Amino acid sequence: MSCSAEENEKPLMEDGLRAKLVEVCQLRKDIDELRTVISDRYAQDMGENC
């Protein structure tokens, strides 16, 4: 029983894509957190300056 190189690489490629997807999801969460912090800080500064 033999497998072609493409068949052997497909699971590795899927694992790589899955890992990248997890990384992108984490980056998205980090960006959302930063956006919240920046918005809160801006609102606080605006409140103090009025």
C-alpha positions in Angstrom: 0.0 0.0 0.0 1.5 3.3 -1.0 0.4 6.9 -0.9 1.3 9.7 -3.2 3.1 12.7 -1.9 0.0 14.9 -2.2 -2.0 12.5 0.0 0.7 12.6 2.6 1.0 16.4 2.6 -2.8 17.0 2.8 -3.2 16.3 6.5 -0.1 18.4 7.2 -1.5 21.3 5.2 -4.9 21.0 7.0 -3.1 21.0 10.4 -1.1 24.1 9.3 -4.3 25.9 8.2 -6.0 24.9 11.4 -3.1 26.4 13.4 -3.2 29.6 11.4 -7.0 29.9 11.9 -6.5 29.5 15.7 -3.8 32.2 15.5 -6.0 34.5 13.5 -8.9 34.0 16.0 -6.6 34.9 18.9 -5.3 38.0 17.1 -8.9 39.1 16.5 -9.7 38.7 20.2 -6.5 40.7 21.1 -7.5 43.5 18.7 -11.0 43.6 20.1 -9.6 43.9 23.6 -7.2 46.7 22.5 -10.1 48.5 20.8 -12.1 48.4 24.0 -9.2 49.7 26.1 -8.6 52.5 23.7 -12.3 53.4 23.5 -12.6 53.4 27.3 -9.5 55.5 27.7 -10.7 58.0 25.1 -14.2 58.2 26.8 -12.5 58.7 30.1 -10.2 61.5 28.8 -13.2 63.2 27.1 -15.2 63.1 30.3 -12.3 64.6 32.3 -11.8 67.4 29.7 -15.4 68.6 29.6 
